Amino acid sequence: MSLKSYIITRIILALPMILILLIMIFFILRIIPGDPVLAILGGKAPLEVIEAKRHELGLDKPIVVQFLDYLKDVAKGDLGVSTLTNRPVWSEIKDRFPATLELTIFSFIFALIIGIFWGAEAAWRKDKSLDISARVYSIFIYAVPVFWLGLMLQLLFGIYLRWLPVGGRLSPRVSLDIKTGLLLLDSILNWNWEAFWDVLKHLLLPGITLGLVISSIFLRMVRNNTVLMLSKDFVKAAKARGLKPKVILYGHAVRNAFVPIFTIMGMQFALLLAGAVLTETTFSWPGIGSYLVLKIKYRDFPAIQGTIIFFAIFVVIISIIIDIVNALVDPRVRY
């Protein structure tokens, strides 16, 4: 199967799943208690104003008609208009997405550093103190709620030590010409090093919080797969040839162990993007996660539906990219 045919096939197979997700979200939002019009106008608004707003939003139509109308708009690439701000949902997502993407990339890199190096060294020293500490760390950090971890880091480094800011992306006193929305990249492009360090300080606490949680998964995967590879004949042959331990570990064992776990790591990146809701809320990070929480609070149906569809499509795109990279990295994979 050619690459083009594979991509088309994956997209076709993903469409029914996205449709099912859309149906579930659309009808669940309208079944659960609460009125979006009252959430916007308040409970003391006159009845005629409430009815006029409901008619304006199309909420007085039968629910099936509402769904078919929305489905037609989505098929045309229109995610609707926010009932709270009257702005197109896609424009709001586009404004918020760079903040979430920057946080996700930073967290992912941080988790990779811990997972790969600590996991590899733990596998090399199996059942020794470094390995035991790695296993205890992975269990403990995976069980810790991400919002609690974020609050503790805020309390320690933001309140007690006053080393790092506890919220936001950029200090009000720092000016930055925003081009891409990725503030670290924008500060480099503008050669604005004051902004770079300020952005980095704002990014550290939420990035480390999210990265620590996901690092436990990476650490276990790397450690377990590397232990398996260290028992293979090609590693024993490398030891017999007198190669240096680091060459054997990283050049042979980790390199071959990385192929089967690359897919899982890639999907974790997509889940990081979608799972940043609690972290963004804890650190007042102006990304898609905090945007979704705000829209849920005001029962902004189009914004909630549009955000979830965006996440679903992003996960599909990431999974396709992972499969393509897997085929390039591992010549045994053929599509």
ZALO-7389 format. One record per residue (C-alpha): residue number from 1; z, x, y. Coordinates in nm, 4 decimals, m for minus. Example, Ala and Ser with C-alpha at 12.3 -4.5 7.8 and 13.67 -1.06 7.14 Angstrom:
! residues 2
<k = 1 | Z = 0.7800 | X = 1.2300 | Y = m0.4500>
<k = 2 | Z = 0.7140 | X = 1.3670 | Y = m0.1060>
END
This chain:
! residues 335
<k = 1 | Z = 0.0000 | X = 0.0000 | Y = 0.0000>
<k = 2 | Z = m0.0964 | X = 0.1354 | Y = 0.3399>
<k = 3 | Z = 0.1574 | X = 0.1757 | Y = 0.6190>
<k = 4 | Z = 0.0004 | X = m0.1032 | Y = 0.8225>
<k = 5 | Z = 0.0024 | X = m0.3425 | Y = 0.5275>
<k = 6 | Z = 0.3643 | X = m0.2558 | Y = 0.4516>
<k = 7 | Z = 0.4769 | X = m0.3257 | Y = 0.8096>
<k = 8 | Z = 0.2915 | X = m0.6585 | Y = 0.8157>
<k = 9 | Z = 0.4440 | X = m0.7551 | Y = 0.4804>
<k = 10 | Z = 0.7963 | X = m0.6713 | Y = 0.5953>
<k = 11 | Z = 0.7513 | X = m0.8752 | Y = 0.9131>
<k = 12 | Z = 0.6202 | X = m1.1745 | Y = 0.7178>
<k = 13 | Z = 0.9130 | X = m1.1531 | Y = 0.4753>
<k = 14 | Z = 1.1616 | X = m1.1291 | Y = 0.7646>
<k = 15 | Z = 1.0313 | X = m1.4348 | Y = 0.9501>
<k = 16 | Z = 1.1859 | X = m1.6952 | Y = 0.7133>
<k = 17 | Z = 1.5250 | X = m1.5221 | Y = 0.7371>
<k = 18 | Z = 1.5095 | X = m1.5201 | Y = 1.1175>
<k = 19 | Z = 1.4086 | X = m1.8877 | Y = 1.1116>
<k = 20 | Z = 1.7035 | X = m1.9756 | Y = 0.8859>
<k = 21 | Z = 1.9371 | X = m1.7858 | Y = 1.1185>
<k = 22 | Z = 1.7931 | X = m1.9662 | Y = 1.4186>
<k = 23 | Z = 1.8376 | X = m2.3068 | Y = 1.2517>
<k = 24 | Z = 2.1985 | X = m2.2289 | Y = 1.1606>
<k = 25 | Z = 2.2919 | X = m2.1077 | Y = 1.5083>
<k = 26 | Z = 2.1108 | X = m2.3918 | Y = 1.6855>
<k = 27 | Z = 2.2751 | X = m2.6721 | Y = 1.4901>
<k = 28 | Z = 2.6200 | X = m2.5117 | Y = 1.4553>
<k = 29 | Z = 2.6446 | X = m2.4697 | Y = 1.8332>
<k = 30 | Z = 2.5756 | X = m2.8400 | Y = 1.8791>
<k = 31 | Z = 2.8040 | X = m2.9586 | Y = 1.6005>
<k = 32 | Z = 3.1205 | X = m2.7700 | Y = 1.6951>
<k = 33 | Z = 3.3461 | X = m2.9349 | Y = 1.9575>
<k = 34 | Z = 3.2827 | X = m2.8693 | Y = 2.3246>
<k = 35 | Z = 3.0325 | X = m2.9705 | Y = 2.5892>
<k = 36 | Z = 2.8307 | X = m2.6990 | Y = 2.7689>
<k = 37 | Z = 2.7863 | X = m2.9231 | Y = 3.0725>
<k = 38 | Z = 3.1618 | X = m2.9682 | Y = 3.1108>
<k = 39 | Z = 3.2082 | X = m2.5934 | Y = 3.0598>
<k = 40 | Z = 2.9736 | X = m2.5313 | Y = 3.3537>
<k = 41 | Z = 3.0762 | X = m2.8118 | Y = 3.5912>
<k = 42 | Z = 3.4383 | X = m2.8575 | Y = 3.4885>
<k = 43 | Z = 3.6095 | X = m3.1702 | Y = 3.3647>
<k = 44 | Z = 3.6548 | X = m3.3228 | Y = 3.7122>
<k = 45 | Z = 3.2843 | X = m3.3492 | Y = 3.7982>
<k = 46 | Z = 3.1536 | X = m3.7054 | Y = 3.8638>
<k = 47 | Z = 2.9954 | X = m3.8777 | Y = 3.5653>
<k = 48 | Z = 2.6554 | X = m3.9118 | Y = 3.7354>
<k = 49 | Z = 2.6501 | X = m3.5373 | Y = 3.8075>
<k = 50 | Z = 2.7358 | X = m3.4613 | Y = 3.4441>
<k = 51 | Z = 2.4617 | X = m3.6917 | Y = 3.3173>
<k = 52 | Z = 2.2086 | X = m3.5447 | Y = 3.5600>
<k = 53 | Z = 2.2930 | X = m3.1926 | Y = 3.4439>
<k = 54 | Z = 2.2702 | X = m3.2968 | Y = 3.0792>
<k = 55 | Z = 1.9254 | X = m3.4446 | Y = 3.1464>
<k = 56 | Z = 1.8184 | X = m3.1309 | Y = 3.3338>
<k = 57 | Z = 1.9141 | X = m2.9148 | Y = 3.0340>
<k = 58 | Z = 1.7482 | X = m3.1520 | Y = 2.7874>
<k = 59 | Z = 2.0751 | X = m3.2174 | Y = 2.6063>
<k = 60 | Z = 2.0237 | X = m3.5941 | Y = 2.6224>
<k = 61 | Z = 1.7299 | X = m3.5684 | Y = 2.3811>
<k = 62 | Z = 1.7726 | X = m3.6130 | Y = 2.0025>
<k = 63 | Z = 1.8894 | X = m3.2873 | Y = 1.8443>
<k = 64 | Z = 1.5748 | X = m3.2566 | Y = 1.6296>
<k = 65 | Z = 1.3552 | X = m3.2873 | Y = 1.9387>
<k = 66 | Z = 1.5662 | X = m3.0224 | Y = 2.1129>
<k = 67 | Z = 1.5204 | X = m2.7880 | Y = 1.8175>
<k = 68 | Z = 1.1434 | X = m2.8377 | Y = 1.7966>
<k = 69 | Z = 1.1077 | X = m2.7766 | Y = 2.1705>
<k = 70 | Z = 1.3152 | X = m2.4606 | Y = 2.1460>
<k = 71 | Z = 1.1191 | X = m2.3408 | Y = 1.8423>
<k = 72 | Z = 0.7925 | X = m2.3793 | Y = 2.0353>
<k = 73 | Z = 0.9330 | X = m2.1725 | Y = 2.3221>
<k = 74 | Z = 1.0598 | X = m1.8971 | Y = 2.0889>
<k = 75 | Z = 0.7199 | X = m1.8812 | Y = 1.9170>
<k = 76 | Z = 0.5710 | X = m1.8087 | Y = 2.2609>
<k = 77 | Z = 0.8316 | X = m1.5384 | Y = 2.3267>
<k = 78 | Z = 1.0388 | X = m1.7519 | Y = 2.5624>
<k = 79 | Z = 1.4112 | X = m1.7340 | Y = 2.4850>
<k = 80 | Z = 1.4910 | X = m1.9981 | Y = 2.7447>
<k = 81 | Z = 1.6889 | X = m1.9985 | Y = 3.0665>
<k = 82 | Z = 2.0636 | X = m1.9404 | Y = 3.0906>
<k = 83 | Z = 2.2447 | X = m2.2616 | Y = 3.1783>
<k = 84 | Z = 2.5092 | X = m2.0565 | Y = 3.3587>
<k = 85 | Z = 2.2949 | X = m1.8361 | Y = 3.5837>
<k = 86 | Z = 1.9514 | X = m2.0084 | Y = 3.5715>
<k = 87 | Z = 1.7968 | X = m1.6702 | Y = 3.4898>
<k = 88 | Z = 1.5623 | X = m1.6106 | Y = 3.1940>
<k = 89 | Z = 1.7659 | X = m1.5072 | Y = 2.8908>
<k = 90 | Z = 1.5252 | X = m1.2248 | Y = 2.8107>
<k = 91 | Z = 1.5756 | X = m1.0764 | Y = 3.1595>
<k = 92 | Z = 1.9528 | X = m1.0811 | Y = 3.1173>
<k = 93 | Z = 1.9300 | X = m0.9232 | Y = 2.7714>
<k = 94 | Z = 1.6933 | X = m0.6574 | Y = 2.9060>
<k = 95 | Z = 1.9410 | X = m0.5739 | Y = 3.1827>
<k = 96 | Z = 2.2324 | X = m0.5459 | Y = 2.9395>
<k = 97 | Z = 2.0617 | X = m0.3776 | Y = 2.6440>
<k = 98 | Z = 2.0540 | X = m0.0177 | Y = 2.7817>
<k = 99 | Z = 2.4341 | X = m0.0153 | Y = 2.8158>
<k = 100 | Z = 2.4790 | X = m0.1223 | Y = 2.4527>
<k = 101 | Z = 2.2107 | X = 0.1186 | Y = 2.3342>
<k = 102 | Z = 2.3720 | X = 0.4127 | Y = 2.5155>
<k = 103 | Z = 2.7138 | X = 0.3283 | Y = 2.3686>
<k = 104 | Z = 2.5627 | X = 0.2884 | Y = 2.0209>
<k = 105 | Z = 2.3751 | X = 0.6198 | Y = 2.0306>
<k = 106 | Z = 2.6821 | X = 0.8100 | Y = 2.1511>
<k = 107 | Z = 2.9042 | X = 0.6472 | Y = 1.8870>
<k = 108 | Z = 2.6485 | X = 0.7106 | Y = 1.6134>
<k = 109 | Z = 2.6158 | X = 1.0810 | Y = 1.6979>
<k = 110 | Z = 2.9944 | X = 1.1171 | Y = 1.7126>
<k = 111 | Z = 3.0289 | X = 0.9448 | Y = 1.3733>
<k = 112 | Z = 2.7540 | X = 1.1617 | Y = 1.2228>
<k = 113 | Z = 2.9256 | X = 1.4844 | Y = 1.3308>
<k = 114 | Z = 3.2537 | X = 1.3797 | Y = 1.1690>
<k = 115 | Z = 3.0926 | X = 1.2242 | Y = 0.8633>
<k = 116 | Z = 2.8484 | X = 1.5022 | Y = 0.7763>
<k = 117 | Z = 3.0596 | X = 1.8116 | Y = 0.8405>
<k = 118 | Z = 3.3990 | X = 1.6817 | Y = 0.7296>
<k = 119 | Z = 3.2431 | X = 1.5012 | Y = 0.4336>
<k = 120 | Z = 3.0506 | X = 1.8102 | Y = 0.3230>
<k = 121 | Z = 3.3488 | X = 2.0416 | Y = 0.3552>
<k = 122 | Z = 3.5689 | X = 1.7918 | Y = 0.1712>
<k = 123 | Z = 3.3189 | X = 1.7795 | Y = m0.1143>
<k = 124 | Z = 3.3081 | X = 2.1609 | Y = m0.1322>
<k = 125 | Z = 3.6887 | X = 2.1691 | Y = m0.1487>
<k = 126 | Z = 3.7260 | X = 1.8731 | Y = m0.3819>
<k = 127 | Z = 4.0866 | X = 1.7650 | Y = m0.4548>
<k = 128 | Z = 4.2260 | X = 2.0190 | Y = m0.2081>
<k = 129 | Z = 4.4116 | X = 1.9433 | Y = 0.1127>
<k = 130 | Z = 4.0962 | X = 1.9062 | Y = 0.3240>
<k = 131 | Z = 3.9484 | X = 1.6617 | Y = 0.0735>
<k = 132 | Z = 4.2698 | X = 1.4610 | Y = 0.0444>
<k = 133 | Z = 4.3055 | X = 1.4389 | Y = 0.4225>
<k = 134 | Z = 3.9432 | X = 1.3223 | Y = 0.4497>
<k = 135 | Z = 4.0006 | X = 1.0445 | Y = 0.1980>
<k = 136 | Z = 4.3245 | X = 0.9347 | Y = 0.3677>
<k = 137 | Z = 4.1499 | X = 0.9387 | Y = 0.7069>
<k = 138 | Z = 3.8549 | X = 0.7308 | Y = 0.5834>
<k = 139 | Z = 4.0823 | X = 0.4648 | Y = 0.4347>
<k = 140 | Z = 4.3153 | X = 0.4505 | Y = 0.7348>
<k = 141 | Z = 4.0534 | X = 0.4477 | Y = 1.0084>
<k = 142 | Z = 3.8417 | X = 0.1872 | Y = 0.8266>
<k = 143 | Z = 4.1432 | X = m0.0462 | Y = 0.8100>
<k = 144 | Z = 4.2352 | X = m0.0105 | Y = 1.1768>
<k = 145 | Z = 4.1053 | X = m0.2966 | Y = 1.3975>
<k = 146 | Z = 3.8599 | X = m0.1575 | Y = 1.6488>
<k = 147 | Z = 4.0150 | X = m0.3464 | Y = 1.9424>
<k = 148 | Z = 4.3628 | X = m0.2111 | Y = 1.8596>
<k = 149 | Z = 4.2278 | X = 0.1431 | Y = 1.8352>
<k = 150 | Z = 4.0559 | X = 0.0982 | Y = 2.1702>
<k = 151 | Z = 4.3719 | X = m0.0301 | Y = 2.3341>
<k = 152 | Z = 4.5747 | X = 0.2624 | Y = 2.1999>
<k = 153 | Z = 4.3206 | X = 0.5141 | Y = 2.3316>
<k = 154 | Z = 4.3204 | X = 0.3372 | Y = 2.6670>
<k = 155 | Z = 4.6990 | X = 0.3482 | Y = 2.6784>
<k = 156 | Z = 4.7172 | X = 0.7179 | Y = 2.5859>
<k = 157 | Z = 4.4237 | X = 0.8751 | Y = 2.7709>
<k = 158 | Z = 4.3804 | X = 0.6220 | Y = 3.0505>
<k = 159 | Z = 4.7313 | X = 0.5067 | Y = 3.1424>
<k = 160 | Z = 4.9740 | X = 0.7799 | Y = 3.0324>
<k = 161 | Z = 4.7632 | X = 1.0963 | Y = 3.0672>
<k = 162 | Z = 4.5173 | X = 0.9570 | Y = 3.3264>
<k = 163 | Z = 4.2399 | X = 1.1747 | Y = 3.1897>
<k = 164 | Z = 3.9718 | X = 0.9119 | Y = 3.1381>
<k = 165 | Z = 3.8747 | X = 0.5755 | Y = 3.2916>
<k = 166 | Z = 3.9539 | X = 0.2689 | Y = 3.0809>
<k = 167 | Z = 3.6544 | X = 0.0526 | Y = 3.1702>
<k = 168 | Z = 3.3104 | X = 0.0279 | Y = 3.3237>
<k = 169 | Z = 3.0169 | X = 0.2709 | Y = 3.3135>
<k = 170 | Z = 3.0188 | X = 0.4368 | Y = 3.6561>
<k = 171 | Z = 3.2716 | X = 0.4810 | Y = 3.9349>
<k = 172 | Z = 3.1954 | X = 0.2851 | Y = 4.2552>
<k = 173 | Z = 3.2099 | X = 0.6033 | Y = 4.4653>
<k = 174 | Z = 2.9313 | X = 0.7682 | Y = 4.2596>
<k = 175 | Z = 2.5707 | X = 0.6839 | Y = 4.3452>
<k = 176 | Z = 2.2905 | X = 0.7039 | Y = 4.0902>
<k = 177 | Z = 1.9235 | X = 0.6105 | Y = 4.1003>
<k = 178 | Z = 1.8882 | X = 0.4002 | Y = 3.7831>
<k = 179 | Z = 1.5486 | X = 0.4235 | Y = 3.6145>
<k = 180 | Z = 1.5937 | X = 0.3679 | Y = 3.2409>
<k = 181 | Z = 1.9332 | X = 0.1964 | Y = 3.2350>
<k = 182 | Z = 2.0667 | X = 0.4786 | Y = 3.0146>
<k = 183 | Z = 2.2955 | X = 0.6308 | Y = 3.2749>
<k = 184 | Z = 2.3390 | X = 0.9674 | Y = 3.1044>
<k = 185 | Z = 1.9635 | X = 1.0075 | Y = 3.0853>
<k = 186 | Z = 1.9153 | X = 0.8809 | Y = 3.4394>
<k = 187 | Z = 2.1677 | X = 1.1313 | Y = 3.5753>
<k = 188 | Z = 1.9829 | X = 1.4145 | Y = 3.3969>
<k = 189 | Z = 1.6447 | X = 1.2957 | Y = 3.5258>
<k = 190 | Z = 1.7868 | X = 1.2861 | Y = 3.8795>
<k = 191 | Z = 1.9681 | X = 1.6191 | Y = 3.8405>
<k = 192 | Z = 2.2795 | X = 1.4337 | Y = 3.9499>
<k = 193 | Z = 2.5537 | X = 1.6245 | Y = 3.7693>
<k = 194 | Z = 2.8364 | X = 1.4471 | Y = 3.9482>
<k = 195 | Z = 2.7064 | X = 1.1188 | Y = 3.8074>
<k = 196 | Z = 2.6503 | X = 1.2806 | Y = 3.4652>
<k = 197 | Z = 3.0146 | X = 1.3829 | Y = 3.4256>
<k = 198 | Z = 3.1371 | X = 1.0530 | Y = 3.5639>
<k = 199 | Z = 2.9185 | X = 0.8558 | Y = 3.3200>
<k = 200 | Z = 3.0276 | X = 1.0798 | Y = 3.0331>
<k = 201 | Z = 3.3954 | X = 1.0238 | Y = 3.1137>
<k = 202 | Z = 3.3408 | X = 0.6473 | Y = 3.1149>
<k = 203 | Z = 3.1514 | X = 0.6717 | Y = 2.7861>
<k = 204 | Z = 3.4030 | X = 0.8825 | Y = 2.5957>
<k = 205 | Z = 3.6733 | X = 0.6258 | Y = 2.5172>
<k = 206 | Z = 3.4519 | X = 0.3359 | Y = 2.4026>
<k = 207 | Z = 3.2133 | X = 0.5753 | Y = 2.2280>
<k = 208 | Z = 3.4890 | X = 0.7536 | Y = 2.0384>
<k = 209 | Z = 3.6534 | X = 0.4219 | Y = 1.9469>
<k = 210 | Z = 3.3374 | X = 0.2807 | Y = 1.7952>
<k = 211 | Z = 3.2385 | X = 0.6174 | Y = 1.6461>
<k = 212 | Z = 3.5726 | X = 0.6683 | Y = 1.4718>
<k = 213 | Z = 3.5470 | X = 0.3354 | Y = 1.2919>
<k = 214 | Z = 3.1967 | X = 0.4004 | Y = 1.1618>
<k = 215 | Z = 3.2711 | X = 0.7678 | Y = 1.0830>
<k = 216 | Z = 3.4909 | X = 0.6608 | Y = 0.7903>
<k = 217 | Z = 3.1863 | X = 0.5077 | Y = 0.6200>
<k = 218 | Z = 2.9703 | X = 0.8148 | Y = 0.6834>
<k = 219 | Z = 3.2448 | X = 1.0486 | Y = 0.5631>
<k = 220 | Z = 3.2851 | X = 0.8674 | Y = 0.2316>
<k = 221 | Z = 2.9109 | X = 0.8476 | Y = 0.1716>
<k = 222 | Z = 2.8493 | X = 1.2149 | Y = 0.2481>
<k = 223 | Z = 3.1515 | X = 1.3316 | Y = 0.0509>
<k = 224 | Z = 3.0753 | X = 1.1279 | Y = m0.2616>
<k = 225 | Z = 2.7026 | X = 1.2087 | Y = m0.2676>
<k = 226 | Z = 2.7643 | X = 1.5781 | Y = m0.1993>
<k = 227 | Z = 3.0188 | X = 1.5959 | Y = m0.4840>
<k = 228 | Z = 2.7509 | X = 1.4520 | Y = m0.7101>
<k = 229 | Z = 2.4904 | X = 1.7033 | Y = m0.5908>
<k = 230 | Z = 2.7270 | X = 1.9981 | Y = m0.6334>
<k = 231 | Z = 2.7376 | X = 1.9250 | Y = m1.0055>
<k = 232 | Z = 2.3578 | X = 1.9399 | Y = m1.0417>
<k = 233 | Z = 2.1794 | X = 2.2278 | Y = m1.2121>
<k = 234 | Z = 1.9873 | X = 2.3387 | Y = m0.9014>
<k = 235 | Z = 2.3178 | X = 2.3971 | Y = m0.7171>
<k = 236 | Z = 2.4553 | X = 2.5950 | Y = m1.0128>
<k = 237 | Z = 2.1367 | X = 2.8018 | Y = m1.0102>
<k = 238 | Z = 2.1800 | X = 2.8666 | Y = m0.6364>
<k = 239 | Z = 2.5353 | X = 2.9885 | Y = m0.6983>
<k = 240 | Z = 2.4116 | X = 3.2124 | Y = m0.9797>
<k = 241 | Z = 2.1617 | X = 3.3714 | Y = m0.7424>
<k = 242 | Z = 2.4492 | X = 3.4692 | Y = m0.5150>
<k = 243 | Z = 2.3546 | X = 3.2566 | Y = m0.2143>
<k = 244 | Z = 2.6109 | X = 3.2139 | Y = 0.0599>
<k = 245 | Z = 2.8429 | X = 2.9110 | Y = 0.0235>
<k = 246 | Z = 2.7185 | X = 2.7523 | Y = 0.3496>
<k = 247 | Z = 2.3578 | X = 2.7857 | Y = 0.2360>
<k = 248 | Z = 2.4412 | X = 2.6254 | Y = m0.0972>
<k = 249 | Z = 2.6424 | X = 2.3474 | Y = 0.0640>
<k = 250 | Z = 2.4180 | X = 2.2510 | Y = 0.3550>
<k = 251 | Z = 2.0818 | X = 2.3898 | Y = 0.2467>
<k = 252 | Z = 2.0906 | X = 2.2480 | Y = m0.1046>
<k = 253 | Z = 2.3703 | X = 1.9974 | Y = m0.1737>
<k = 254 | Z = 2.3942 | X = 1.8105 | Y = 0.1582>
<k = 255 | Z = 2.0195 | X = 1.8224 | Y = 0.2127>
<k = 256 | Z = 1.9529 | X = 1.6449 | Y = m0.1156>
<k = 257 | Z = 2.2550 | X = 1.4155 | Y = m0.0807>
<k = 258 | Z = 2.1313 | X = 1.2982 | Y = 0.2571>
<k = 259 | Z = 1.8182 | X = 1.1277 | Y = 0.1230>
<k = 260 | Z = 1.9863 | X = 0.8336 | Y = m0.0561>
<k = 261 | Z = 2.2379 | X = 0.7724 | Y = 0.2242>
<k = 262 | Z = 1.9872 | X = 0.7861 | Y = 0.5090>
<k = 263 | Z = 1.9014 | X = 0.4189 | Y = 0.4617>
<k = 264 | Z = 2.2655 | X = 0.3152 | Y = 0.4806>
<k = 265 | Z = 2.3218 | X = 0.5269 | Y = 0.7903>
<k = 266 | Z = 2.0198 | X = 0.3734 | Y = 0.9575>
<k = 267 | Z = 2.1399 | X = 0.0221 | Y = 0.8887>
<k = 268 | Z = 2.4833 | X = 0.1165 | Y = 1.0180>
<k = 269 | Z = 2.3143 | X = 0.2077 | Y = 1.3464>
<k = 270 | Z = 2.1771 | X = m0.1458 | Y = 1.3702>
<k = 271 | Z = 2.5159 | X = m0.2903 | Y = 1.2765>
<k = 272 | Z = 2.6804 | X = m0.0680 | Y = 1.5383>
<k = 273 | Z = 2.4573 | X = m0.2268 | Y = 1.7985>
<k = 274 | Z = 2.5537 | X = m0.5753 | Y = 1.6867>
<k = 275 | Z = 2.9160 | X = m0.4856 | Y = 1.6175>
<k = 276 | Z = 2.9950 | X = m0.3442 | Y = 1.9600>
<k = 277 | Z = 3.1226 | X = m0.6849 | Y = 2.0764>
<k = 278 | Z = 3.4937 | X = m0.6076 | Y = 2.0421>
<k = 279 | Z = 3.4569 | X = m0.2561 | Y = 2.1827>
<k = 280 | Z = 3.2589 | X = m0.3724 | Y = 2.4849>
<k = 281 | Z = 3.5079 | X = m0.6512 | Y = 2.5512>
<k = 282 | Z = 3.8047 | X = m0.4125 | Y = 2.5239>
<k = 283 | Z = 3.6522 | X = m0.1586 | Y = 2.7652>
<k = 284 | Z = 3.4776 | X = m0.4063 | Y = 3.0006>
<k = 285 | Z = 3.1501 | X = m0.2434 | Y = 2.8996>
<k = 286 | Z = 2.8585 | X = m0.4373 | Y = 3.0547>
<k = 287 | Z = 2.6474 | X = m0.4559 | Y = 2.7391>
<k = 288 | Z = 2.5083 | X = m0.7277 | Y = 2.5174>
<k = 289 | Z = 2.8361 | X = m0.7650 | Y = 2.3273>
<k = 290 | Z = 3.0416 | X = m0.8580 | Y = 2.6338>
<k = 291 | Z = 2.7460 | X = m1.0687 | Y = 2.7515>
<k = 292 | Z = 2.7578 | X = m1.2695 | Y = 2.4287>
<k = 293 | Z = 3.1343 | X = m1.3240 | Y = 2.4596>
<k = 294 | Z = 3.0896 | X = m1.4525 | Y = 2.8166>
<k = 295 | Z = 2.8124 | X = m1.6912 | Y = 2.7132>
<k = 296 | Z = 3.0164 | X = m1.8228 | Y = 2.4209>
<k = 297 | Z = 3.3033 | X = m1.8940 | Y = 2.6609>
<k = 298 | Z = 3.0772 | X = m2.1136 | Y = 2.8751>
<k = 299 | Z = 2.8803 | X = m2.2503 | Y = 2.5769>
<k = 300 | Z = 2.5524 | X = m2.1229 | Y = 2.7182>
<k = 301 | Z = 2.3332 | X = m2.2335 | Y = 2.4266>
<k = 302 | Z = 2.0042 | X = m2.0595 | Y = 2.5231>
<k = 303 | Z = 2.1800 | X = m1.7281 | Y = 2.5956>
<k = 304 | Z = 2.3779 | X = m1.7343 | Y = 2.2696>
<k = 305 | Z = 2.0727 | X = m1.8236 | Y = 2.0631>
<k = 306 | Z = 1.8544 | X = m1.5684 | Y = 2.2396>
<k = 307 | Z = 2.1059 | X = m1.2868 | Y = 2.1945>
<k = 308 | Z = 2.1454 | X = m1.3525 | Y = 1.8214>
<k = 309 | Z = 1.7683 | X = m1.3707 | Y = 1.7726>
<k = 310 | Z = 1.7346 | X = m1.0414 | Y = 1.9597>
<k = 311 | Z = 1.9914 | X = m0.8777 | Y = 1.7301>
<k = 312 | Z = 1.8132 | X = m1.0123 | Y = 1.4214>
<k = 313 | Z = 1.4743 | X = m0.8817 | Y = 1.5334>
<k = 314 | Z = 1.6269 | X = m0.5450 | Y = 1.6215>
<k = 315 | Z = 1.7784 | X = m0.5131 | Y = 1.2721>
<k = 316 | Z = 1.4386 | X = m0.5887 | Y = 1.1171>
<k = 317 | Z = 1.2692 | X = m0.3233 | Y = 1.3339>
<k = 318 | Z = 1.5349 | X = m0.0647 | Y = 1.2449>
<k = 319 | Z = 1.5009 | X = m0.1379 | Y = 0.8722>
<k = 320 | Z = 1.1226 | X = m0.0906 | Y = 0.8899>
<k = 321 | Z = 1.1629 | X = 0.2390 | Y = 1.0775>
<k = 322 | Z = 1.4172 | X = 0.3586 | Y = 0.8195>
<k = 323 | Z = 1.1807 | X = 0.2851 | Y = 0.5315>
<k = 324 | Z = 0.8973 | X = 0.4709 | Y = 0.7053>
<k = 325 | Z = 1.1175 | X = 0.7746 | Y = 0.7742>
<k = 326 | Z = 1.2433 | X = 0.7647 | Y = 0.4159>
<k = 327 | Z = 0.8849 | X = 0.7861 | Y = 0.2948>
<k = 328 | Z = 0.8248 | X = 1.0885 | Y = 0.5188>
<k = 329 | Z = 1.1502 | X = 1.2647 | Y = 0.4230>
<k = 330 | Z = 1.1342 | X = 1.1967 | Y = 0.0491>
<k = 331 | Z = 0.7823 | X = 1.2472 | Y = m0.0978>
<k = 332 | Z = 0.8911 | X = 1.0550 | Y = m0.4103>
<k = 333 | Z = 0.8970 | X = 0.7340 | Y = m0.2063>
<k = 334 | Z = 0.5653 | X = 0.5499 | Y = m0.1974>
<k = 335 | Z = 0.4864 | X = 0.2131 | Y = m0.0487>
END
